[in-house]
Amino acid sequence: MAKPTALLKQTKQEKKMWDSNTLKQICQADDLKIAPFHPDMTSTGTPTWIWEVAVDGRLFVRAYYGTNSRWYQSALAQKAGKIHAIDQVFEVKFEPIKDEALNQKIDDAYRTKYSSSRYMSHMISAGSRAATVEVIPA
């Protein structure tokens, strides 16, 4: 039989998930701005407007300018920040995505959501794809 402390550790390690209604609102509003924390972990940079998609109940963003993007570099370094969406500010964690199967699903979501944009093909290019981040509620 597992010890209660072992069960607590496993539960603590599980990711928080977005409420399905909130996630739907964020994706429908299409107004997400991302602001990773500065090294002081208190202040953030200027919020940057960014495209977002939802896959399997999770929220993802990509850097148009790839891994050299300032916000992406800050998100990787600090692993936390805020997003501004649906007239609210959410504290979040950032986690880079390297899983190929998941990245393919994210590509498909970008194709579907932004099919009419001339920028869509760039968002599924290797450079932007390498800068894919999951946005997780803190």
VMD Tcl script that builds the backbone (N, CA, C; Angstrom):
set m [mol new atoms 414]
animate dup $m
set s [atomselect $m all]
$s set {name element resname resid chain x y z} {
  {N N MET 1 A 0.846 -1.188 0.000}
  {CA C MET 1 A 0.000 0.000 0.000}
  {C C MET 1 A 0.884 1.241 0.000}
  {N N ALA 2 A 0.534 2.231 -0.819}
  {CA C ALA 2 A 1.331 3.455 -0.915}
  {C C ALA 2 A 1.151 4.311 0.323}
  {N N LYS 3 A 2.234 4.933 0.704}
  {CA C LYS 3 A 2.175 5.836 1.846}
  {C C LYS 3 A 1.462 7.128 1.428}
  {N N PRO 4 A 0.699 7.763 2.318}
  {CA C PRO 4 A 0.013 9.013 1.975}
  {C C PRO 4 A 0.969 10.084 1.465}
  {N N THR 5 A 2.188 10.165 1.998}
  {CA C THR 5 A 3.123 11.193 1.538}
  {C C THR 5 A 3.504 10.973 0.075}
  {N N ALA 6 A 3.616 9.726 -0.342}
  {CA C ALA 6 A 3.931 9.433 -1.741}
  {C C ALA 6 A 2.787 9.907 -2.637}
  {N N LEU 7 A 1.560 9.709 -2.190}
  {CA C LEU 7 A 0.412 10.167 -2.972}
  {C C LEU 7 A 0.374 11.685 -3.056}
  {N N LEU 8 A 0.727 12.364 -1.976}
  {CA C LEU 8 A 0.744 13.817 -1.985}
  {C C LEU 8 A 1.781 14.353 -2.965}
  {N N LYS 9 A 2.953 13.746 -3.006}
  {CA C LYS 9 A 3.995 14.191 -3.927}
  {C C LYS 9 A 3.541 14.038 -5.367}
  {N N GLN 10 A 2.906 12.918 -5.676}
  {CA C GLN 10 A 2.436 12.691 -7.030}
  {C C GLN 10 A 1.387 13.740 -7.402}
  {N N THR 11 A 0.471 14.016 -6.500}
  {CA C THR 11 A -0.571 15.004 -6.755}
  {C C THR 11 A 0.033 16.394 -6.941}
  {N N LYS 12 A 1.023 16.744 -6.128}
  {CA C LYS 12 A 1.655 18.055 -6.236}
  {C C LYS 12 A 2.332 18.251 -7.586}
  {N N GLN 13 A 2.855 17.170 -8.176}
  {CA C GLN 13 A 3.588 17.273 -9.432}
  {C C GLN 13 A 2.673 17.393 -10.636}
  {N N GLU 14 A 1.406 17.074 -10.487}
  {CA C GLU 14 A 0.471 17.179 -11.601}
  {C C GLU 14 A 0.275 18.642 -11.973}
  {N N LYS 15 A 0.150 18.883 -13.278}
  {CA C LYS 15 A -0.068 20.243 -13.765}
  {C C LYS 15 A -1.480 20.696 -13.464}
  {N N LYS 16 A -1.607 21.978 -13.161}
  {CA C LYS 16 A -2.934 22.566 -13.080}
  {C C LYS 16 A -3.451 22.681 -14.507}
  {N N MET 17 A -4.720 22.583 -14.667}
  {CA C MET 17 A -5.338 22.690 -15.991}
  {C C MET 17 A -6.250 23.907 -16.032}
  {N N TRP 18 A -6.463 24.417 -17.205}
  {CA C TRP 18 A -7.393 25.517 -17.390}
  {C C TRP 18 A -8.818 25.008 -17.219}
  {N N ASP 19 A -9.652 25.792 -16.597}
  {CA C ASP 19 A -11.076 25.545 -16.580}
  {C C ASP 19 A -11.537 25.584 -18.040}
  {N N SER 20 A -12.331 24.628 -18.467}
  {CA C SER 20 A -12.700 24.537 -19.886}
  {C C SER 20 A -13.416 25.785 -20.393}
  {N N ASN 21 A -14.228 26.406 -19.558}
  {CA C ASN 21 A -14.933 27.619 -19.967}
  {C C ASN 21 A -13.965 28.788 -20.142}
  {N N THR 22 A -13.019 28.924 -19.223}
  {CA C THR 22 A -12.022 29.993 -19.317}
  {C C THR 22 A -11.155 29.800 -20.556}
  {N N LEU 23 A -10.717 28.574 -20.792}
  {CA C LEU 23 A -9.891 28.279 -21.965}
  {C C LEU 23 A -10.646 28.607 -23.254}
  {N N LYS 24 A -11.897 28.236 -23.309}
  {CA C LYS 24 A -12.730 28.528 -24.487}
  {C C LYS 24 A -12.839 30.039 -24.696}
  {N N GLN 25 A -13.079 30.782 -23.615}
  {CA C GLN 25 A -13.185 32.241 -23.722}
  {C C GLN 25 A -11.880 32.867 -24.212}
  {N N ILE 26 A -10.754 32.397 -23.678}
  {CA C ILE 26 A -9.454 32.931 -24.082}
  {C C ILE 26 A -9.238 32.707 -25.577}
  {N N CYS 27 A -9.529 31.518 -26.038}
  {CA C CYS 27 A -9.303 31.193 -27.447}
  {C C CYS 27 A -10.275 31.922 -28.372}
  {N N GLN 28 A -11.505 32.102 -27.944}
  {CA C GLN 28 A -12.473 32.823 -28.760}
  {C C GLN 28 A -12.171 34.315 -28.820}
  {N N ALA 29 A -11.704 34.873 -27.715}
  {CA C ALA 29 A -11.411 36.309 -27.679}
  {C C ALA 29 A -10.206 36.643 -28.540}
  {N N ASP 30 A -9.247 35.732 -28.603}
  {CA C ASP 30 A -8.047 35.918 -29.421}
  {C C ASP 30 A -7.365 37.250 -29.110}
  {N N ASP 31 A -7.228 37.549 -27.807}
  {CA C ASP 31 A -6.634 38.823 -27.396}
  {C C ASP 31 A -5.501 38.630 -26.388}
  {N N LEU 32 A -4.889 37.465 -26.384}
  {CA C LEU 32 A -3.899 37.120 -25.373}
  {C C LEU 32 A -2.614 37.937 -25.534}
  {N N LYS 33 A -2.157 38.452 -24.416}
  {CA C LYS 33 A -0.858 39.131 -24.346}
  {C C LYS 33 A -0.037 38.404 -23.295}
  {N N ILE 34 A 1.223 38.156 -23.612}
  {CA C ILE 34 A 2.105 37.384 -22.742}
  {C C ILE 34 A 3.133 38.305 -22.114}
  {N N ALA 35 A 3.423 38.090 -20.835}
  {CA C ALA 35 A 4.378 38.933 -20.109}
  {C C ALA 35 A 5.151 38.085 -19.106}
  {N N PRO 36 A 6.264 37.474 -19.539}
  {CA C PRO 36 A 7.086 36.714 -18.589}
  {C C PRO 36 A 7.654 37.628 -17.512}
  {N N PHE 37 A 7.903 37.053 -16.343}
  {CA C PHE 37 A 8.520 37.810 -15.263}
  {C C PHE 37 A 9.944 38.201 -15.625}
  {N N HIS 38 A 10.387 39.316 -15.045}
  {CA C HIS 38 A 11.805 39.687 -15.065}
  {C C HIS 38 A 12.514 38.806 -14.033}
  {N N PRO 39 A 13.846 38.826 -13.985}
  {CA C PRO 39 A 14.566 38.005 -13.001}
  {C C PRO 39 A 14.146 38.241 -11.549}
  {N N ASP 40 A 13.589 39.420 -11.239}
  {CA C ASP 40 A 13.141 39.663 -9.859}
  {C C ASP 40 A 11.894 38.855 -9.496}
  {N N MET 41 A 11.280 38.214 -10.495}
  {CA C MET 41 A 10.081 37.383 -10.343}
  {C C MET 41 A 8.885 38.149 -9.768}
  {N N THR 42 A 8.915 39.461 -9.899}
  {CA C THR 42 A 7.813 40.302 -9.443}
  {C C THR 42 A 7.262 41.135 -10.598}
  {N N SER 43 A 8.159 41.825 -11.295}
  {CA C SER 43 A 7.738 42.674 -12.406}
  {C C SER 43 A 7.825 41.890 -13.719}
  {N N THR 44 A 7.056 42.362 -14.701}
  {CA C THR 44 A 7.060 41.723 -16.017}
  {C C THR 44 A 7.477 42.728 -17.081}
  {N N GLY 45 A 7.772 42.202 -18.240}
  {CA C GLY 45 A 8.015 43.062 -19.381}
  {C C GLY 45 A 6.691 43.575 -19.922}
  {N N THR 46 A 6.762 44.371 -20.959}
  {CA C THR 46 A 5.559 44.867 -21.618}
  {C C THR 46 A 4.813 43.683 -22.223}
  {N N PRO 47 A 3.524 43.550 -21.941}
  {CA C PRO 47 A 2.777 42.437 -22.519}
  {C C PRO 47 A 2.835 42.460 -24.056}
  {N N THR 48 A 3.086 41.299 -24.635}
  {CA C THR 48 A 3.215 41.138 -26.079}
  {C C THR 48 A 2.012 40.367 -26.607}
  {N N TRP 49 A 1.313 40.945 -27.581}
  {CA C TRP 49 A 0.171 40.253 -28.179}
  {C C TRP 49 A 0.679 39.036 -28.931}
  {N N ILE 50 A -0.005 37.915 -28.765}
  {CA C ILE 50 A 0.462 36.668 -29.360}
  {C C ILE 50 A -0.719 35.766 -29.692}
  {N N TRP 51 A -0.560 34.984 -30.750}
  {CA C TRP 51 A -1.579 33.990 -31.101}
  {C C TRP 51 A -1.514 32.826 -30.129}
  {N N GLU 52 A -2.681 32.277 -29.827}
  {CA C GLU 52 A -2.758 31.129 -28.933}
  {C C GLU 52 A -3.667 30.071 -29.547}
  {N N VAL 53 A -3.441 28.835 -29.168}
  {CA C VAL 53 A -4.325 27.740 -29.554}
  {C C VAL 53 A -4.506 26.814 -28.366}
  {N N ALA 54 A -5.610 26.092 -28.385}
  {CA C ALA 54 A -5.872 25.079 -27.362}
  {C C ALA 54 A -5.820 23.710 -28.017}
  {N N VAL 55 A -5.172 22.779 -27.342}
  {CA C VAL 55 A -5.097 21.390 -27.785}
  {C C VAL 55 A -5.279 20.513 -26.550}
  {N N ASP 56 A -6.228 19.612 -26.635}
  {CA C ASP 56 A -6.477 18.665 -25.535}
  {C C ASP 56 A -6.655 19.371 -24.186}
  {N N GLY 57 A -7.358 20.500 -24.193}
  {CA C GLY 57 A -7.629 21.225 -22.957}
  {C C GLY 57 A -6.452 21.995 -22.403}
  {N N ARG 58 A -5.410 22.167 -23.217}
  {CA C ARG 58 A -4.194 22.880 -22.792}
  {C C ARG 58 A -3.982 24.082 -23.713}
  {N N LEU 59 A -3.302 25.111 -23.193}
  {CA C LEU 59 A -3.097 26.365 -23.914}
  {C C LEU 59 A -1.639 26.471 -24.382}
  {N N PHE 60 A -1.456 26.803 -25.665}
  {CA C PHE 60 A -0.118 26.890 -26.246}
  {C C PHE 60 A 0.068 28.186 -27.018}
  {N N VAL 61 A 1.301 28.666 -27.015}
  {CA C VAL 61 A 1.683 29.843 -27.802}
  {C C VAL 61 A 3.014 29.539 -28.498}
  {N N ARG 62 A 3.302 30.306 -29.540}
  {CA C ARG 62 A 4.570 30.184 -30.256}
  {C C ARG 62 A 5.118 31.575 -30.518}
  {N N ALA 63 A 6.430 31.638 -30.553}
  {CA C ALA 63 A 7.098 32.902 -30.863}
  {C C ALA 63 A 7.283 33.022 -32.367}
  {N N TYR 64 A 6.736 34.066 -32.950}
  {CA C TYR 64 A 6.858 34.298 -34.391}
  {C C TYR 64 A 8.320 34.356 -34.807}
  {N N TYR 65 A 9.144 34.995 -33.993}
  {CA C TYR 65 A 10.564 35.134 -34.304}
  {C C TYR 65 A 11.408 33.985 -33.759}
  {N N GLY 66 A 10.764 32.904 -33.355}
  {CA C GLY 66 A 11.474 31.710 -32.943}
  {C C GLY 66 A 12.158 31.837 -31.596}
  {N N THR 67 A 13.163 31.018 -31.390}
  {CA C THR 67 A 13.811 30.924 -30.090}
  {C C THR 67 A 14.622 32.163 -29.721}
  {N N ASN 68 A 14.844 33.071 -30.660}
  {CA C ASN 68 A 15.546 34.326 -30.346}
  {C C ASN 68 A 14.609 35.418 -29.852}
  {N N SER 69 A 13.311 35.143 -29.852}
  {CA C SER 69 A 12.329 36.121 -29.388}
  {C C SER 69 A 12.584 36.478 -27.922}
  {N N ARG 70 A 12.480 37.759 -27.608}
  {CA C ARG 70 A 12.736 38.209 -26.224}
  {C C ARG 70 A 11.781 37.582 -25.227}
  {N N TRP 71 A 10.488 37.587 -25.534}
  {CA C TRP 71 A 9.541 37.031 -24.573}
  {C C TRP 71 A 9.804 35.534 -24.389}
  {N N TYR 72 A 10.156 34.835 -25.463}
  {CA C TYR 72 A 10.423 33.402 -25.364}
  {C C TYR 72 A 11.634 33.145 -24.467}
  {N N GLN 73 A 12.688 33.907 -24.666}
  {CA C GLN 73 A 13.881 33.755 -23.840}
  {C C GLN 73 A 13.558 34.008 -22.363}
  {N N SER 74 A 12.768 35.031 -22.096}
  {CA C SER 74 A 12.364 35.326 -20.713}
  {C C SER 74 A 11.477 34.225 -20.141}
  {N N ALA 75 A 10.569 33.723 -20.951}
  {CA C ALA 75 A 9.682 32.649 -20.491}
  {C C ALA 75 A 10.485 31.407 -20.118}
  {N N LEU 76 A 11.500 31.081 -20.922}
  {CA C LEU 76 A 12.344 29.927 -20.608}
  {C C LEU 76 A 13.167 30.164 -19.349}
  {N N ALA 77 A 13.707 31.362 -19.232}
  {CA C ALA 77 A 14.578 31.669 -18.089}
  {C C ALA 77 A 13.794 31.718 -16.778}
  {N N GLN 78 A 12.660 32.385 -16.790}
  {CA C GLN 78 A 11.904 32.593 -15.543}
  {C C GLN 78 A 10.869 31.502 -15.294}
  {N N LYS 79 A 10.410 30.866 -16.364}
  {CA C LYS 79 A 9.415 29.787 -16.274}
  {C C LYS 79 A 8.068 30.229 -15.698}
  {N N ALA 80 A 7.862 31.535 -15.605}
  {CA C ALA 80 A 6.602 32.037 -15.048}
  {C C ALA 80 A 6.378 33.471 -15.508}
  {N N GLY 81 A 5.146 33.911 -15.353}
  {CA C GLY 81 A 4.801 35.280 -15.726}
  {C C GLY 81 A 3.307 35.486 -15.637}
  {N N LYS 82 A 2.800 36.338 -16.518}
  {CA C LYS 82 A 1.371 36.650 -16.547}
  {C C LYS 82 A 0.899 36.658 -17.994}
  {N N ILE 83 A -0.375 36.360 -18.157}
  {CA C ILE 83 A -1.013 36.602 -19.441}
  {C C ILE 83 A -2.200 37.518 -19.192}
  {N N HIS 84 A -2.464 38.347 -20.166}
  {CA C HIS 84 A -3.607 39.250 -20.143}
  {C C HIS 84 A -4.571 38.736 -21.210}
  {N N ALA 85 A -5.774 38.390 -20.802}
  {CA C ALA 85 A -6.772 37.876 -21.744}
  {C C ALA 85 A -8.152 38.019 -21.127}
  {N N ILE 86 A -9.128 38.131 -21.957}
  {CA C ILE 86 A -10.540 38.261 -21.567}
  {C C ILE 86 A -10.724 39.238 -20.401}
  {N N ASP 87 A -10.049 40.371 -20.503}
  {CA C ASP 87 A -10.133 41.428 -19.490}
  {C C ASP 87 A -9.713 40.967 -18.097}
  {N N GLN 88 A -8.808 40.006 -18.050}
  {CA C GLN 88 A -8.277 39.511 -16.793}
  {C C GLN 88 A -6.767 39.338 -16.919}
  {N N VAL 89 A -6.116 39.220 -15.775}
  {CA C VAL 89 A -4.686 38.921 -15.735}
  {C C VAL 89 A -4.529 37.615 -14.967}
  {N N PHE 90 A -3.827 36.663 -15.574}
  {CA C PHE 90 A -3.624 35.349 -14.977}
  {C C PHE 90 A -2.142 35.128 -14.708}
  {N N GLU 91 A -1.803 34.658 -13.518}
  {CA C GLU 91 A -0.433 34.233 -13.241}
  {C C GLU 91 A -0.285 32.834 -13.822}
  {N N VAL 92 A 0.826 32.624 -14.539}
  {CA C VAL 92 A 1.008 31.372 -15.257}
  {C C VAL 92 A 2.438 30.852 -15.146}
  {N N LYS 93 A 2.588 29.610 -15.546}
  {CA C LYS 93 A 3.899 28.987 -15.695}
  {C C LYS 93 A 4.097 28.708 -17.175}
  {N N PHE 94 A 5.350 28.676 -17.607}
  {CA C PHE 94 A 5.670 28.394 -18.997}
  {C C PHE 94 A 6.501 27.126 -19.079}
  {N N GLU 95 A 6.141 26.271 -20.011}
  {CA C GLU 95 A 6.875 25.029 -20.191}
  {C C GLU 95 A 7.118 24.810 -21.683}
  {N N PRO 96 A 8.380 24.693 -22.104}
  {CA C PRO 96 A 8.652 24.472 -23.531}
  {C C PRO 96 A 8.141 23.097 -23.972}
  {N N ILE 97 A 7.739 23.016 -25.226}
  {CA C ILE 97 A 7.210 21.772 -25.786}
  {C C ILE 97 A 8.189 21.240 -26.824}
  {N N LYS 98 A 8.607 20.015 -26.630}
  {CA C LYS 98 A 9.526 19.366 -27.575}
  {C C LYS 98 A 8.934 18.090 -28.158}
  {N N ASP 99 A 7.776 17.664 -27.670}
  {CA C ASP 99 A 7.124 16.441 -28.109}
  {C C ASP 99 A 6.621 16.593 -29.547}
  {N N GLU 100 A 7.108 15.761 -30.460}
  {CA C GLU 100 A 6.780 15.881 -31.882}
  {C C GLU 100 A 5.297 15.654 -32.166}
  {N N ALA 101 A 4.705 14.646 -31.546}
  {CA C ALA 101 A 3.289 14.367 -31.779}
  {C C ALA 101 A 2.415 15.525 -31.287}
  {N N LEU 102 A 2.750 16.074 -30.143}
  {CA C LEU 102 A 2.006 17.219 -29.618}
  {C C LEU 102 A 2.215 18.438 -30.512}
  {N N ASN 103 A 3.435 18.670 -30.962}
  {CA C ASN 103 A 3.688 19.809 -31.856}
  {C C ASN 103 A 2.881 19.682 -33.151}
  {N N GLN 104 A 2.683 18.465 -33.633}
  {CA C GLN 104 A 1.866 18.265 -34.839}
  {C C GLN 104 A 0.412 18.667 -34.576}
  {N N LYS 105 A -0.103 18.302 -33.402}
  {CA C LYS 105 A -1.468 18.704 -33.033}
  {C C LYS 105 A -1.565 20.231 -32.925}
  {N N ILE 106 A -0.516 20.846 -32.389}
  {CA C ILE 106 A -0.497 22.306 -32.264}
  {C C ILE 106 A -0.450 22.948 -33.654}
  {N N ASP 107 A 0.351 22.388 -34.561}
  {CA C ASP 107 A 0.362 22.855 -35.958}
  {C C ASP 107 A -1.050 22.816 -36.531}
  {N N ASP 108 A -1.733 21.691 -36.343}
  {CA C ASP 108 A -3.089 21.533 -36.872}
  {C C ASP 108 A -4.036 22.582 -36.290}
  {N N ALA 109 A -3.874 22.867 -35.005}
  {CA C ALA 109 A -4.728 23.880 -34.367}
  {C C ALA 109 A -4.450 25.264 -34.949}
  {N N TYR 110 A -3.184 25.592 -35.202}
  {CA C TYR 110 A -2.851 26.876 -35.843}
  {C C TYR 110 A -3.441 26.929 -37.255}
  {N N ARG 111 A -3.323 25.836 -38.005}
  {CA C ARG 111 A -3.876 25.799 -39.369}
  {C C ARG 111 A -5.384 26.059 -39.356}
  {N N THR 112 A -6.066 25.441 -38.414}
  {CA C THR 112 A -7.516 25.589 -38.322}
  {C C THR 112 A -7.913 26.999 -37.889}
  {N N LYS 113 A -7.316 27.462 -36.818}
  {CA C LYS 113 A -7.730 28.749 -36.245}
  {C C LYS 113 A -7.324 29.943 -37.097}
  {N N TYR 114 A -6.147 29.894 -37.693}
  {CA C TYR 114 A -5.608 31.058 -38.397}
  {C C TYR 114 A -5.466 30.826 -39.901}
  {N N SER 115 A -6.299 29.970 -40.468}
  {CA C SER 115 A -6.182 29.590 -41.879}
  {C C SER 115 A -6.252 30.777 -42.839}
  {N N SER 116 A -6.956 31.822 -42.477}
  {CA C SER 116 A -7.102 32.963 -43.386}
  {C C SER 116 A -5.975 33.993 -43.252}
  {N N SER 117 A -5.064 33.781 -42.329}
  {CA C SER 117 A -3.978 34.745 -42.124}
  {C C SER 117 A -2.776 34.411 -42.998}
  {N N ARG 118 A -2.176 35.426 -43.556}
  {CA C ARG 118 A -0.967 35.218 -44.364}
  {C C ARG 118 A 0.233 34.848 -43.485}
  {N N TYR 119 A 0.110 35.029 -42.180}
  {CA C TYR 119 A 1.197 34.715 -41.256}
  {C C TYR 119 A 1.146 33.274 -40.732}
  {N N MET 120 A 0.056 32.573 -41.011}
  {CA C MET 120 A -0.128 31.229 -40.461}
  {C C MET 120 A 1.001 30.290 -40.854}
  {N N SER 121 A 1.423 30.295 -42.092}
  {CA C SER 121 A 2.457 29.346 -42.519}
  {C C SER 121 A 3.761 29.563 -41.747}
  {N N HIS 122 A 4.039 30.809 -41.387}
  {CA C HIS 122 A 5.237 31.083 -40.603}
  {C C HIS 122 A 5.107 30.511 -39.185}
  {N N MET 123 A 3.890 30.517 -38.648}
  {CA C MET 123 A 3.681 30.027 -37.280}
  {C C MET 123 A 3.812 28.508 -37.161}
  {N N ILE 124 A 3.790 27.804 -38.309}
  {CA C ILE 124 A 4.009 26.362 -38.264}
  {C C ILE 124 A 5.359 26.002 -38.899}
  {N N SER 125 A 6.188 27.015 -39.120}
  {CA C SER 125 A 7.530 26.775 -39.653}
  {C C SER 125 A 8.427 26.219 -38.552}
  {N N ALA 126 A 9.561 25.672 -38.944}
  {CA C ALA 126 A 10.488 25.067 -37.979}
  {C C ALA 126 A 10.934 26.070 -36.913}
  {N N GLY 127 A 11.189 27.321 -37.311}
  {CA C GLY 127 A 11.652 28.333 -36.359}
  {C C GLY 127 A 10.638 28.647 -35.278}
  {N N SER 128 A 9.400 28.876 -35.676}
  {CA C SER 128 A 8.346 29.171 -34.686}
  {C C SER 128 A 7.999 27.920 -33.887}
  {N N ARG 129 A 7.981 26.806 -34.566}
  {CA C ARG 129 A 7.649 25.523 -33.918}
  {C C ARG 129 A 8.639 25.209 -32.790}
  {N N ALA 130 A 9.895 25.570 -32.989}
  {CA C ALA 130 A 10.920 25.331 -31.966}
  {C C ALA 130 A 10.688 26.193 -30.723}
  {N N ALA 131 A 9.869 27.225 -30.853}
  {CA C ALA 131 A 9.588 28.136 -29.742}
  {C C ALA 131 A 8.139 27.977 -29.263}
  {N N THR 132 A 7.709 26.747 -29.130}
  {CA C THR 132 A 6.365 26.444 -28.649}
  {C C THR 132 A 6.387 26.319 -27.128}
  {N N VAL 133 A 5.433 26.970 -26.484}
  {CA C VAL 133 A 5.370 26.995 -25.024}
  {C C VAL 133 A 3.955 26.679 -24.572}
  {N N GLU 134 A 3.858 25.844 -23.553}
  {CA C GLU 134 A 2.573 25.643 -22.917}
  {C C GLU 134 A 2.405 26.683 -21.830}
  {N N VAL 135 A 1.221 27.268 -21.750}
  {CA C VAL 135 A 0.881 28.258 -20.738}
  {C C VAL 135 A -0.024 27.560 -19.727}
  {N N ILE 136 A 0.465 27.440 -18.500}
  {CA C ILE 136 A -0.203 26.645 -17.473}
  {C C ILE 136 A -0.605 27.567 -16.307}
  {N N PRO 137 A -1.845 27.459 -15.841}
  {CA C PRO 137 A -2.245 28.295 -14.693}
  {C C PRO 137 A -1.322 28.045 -13.508}
  {N N ALA 138 A -0.943 29.118 -12.823}
  {CA C ALA 138 A -0.049 28.982 -11.651}
  {C C ALA 138 A -0.844 28.635 -10.416}
}
mol reanalyze $m
mol bondsrecalc $m
mol representation Tube
mol addrep $m
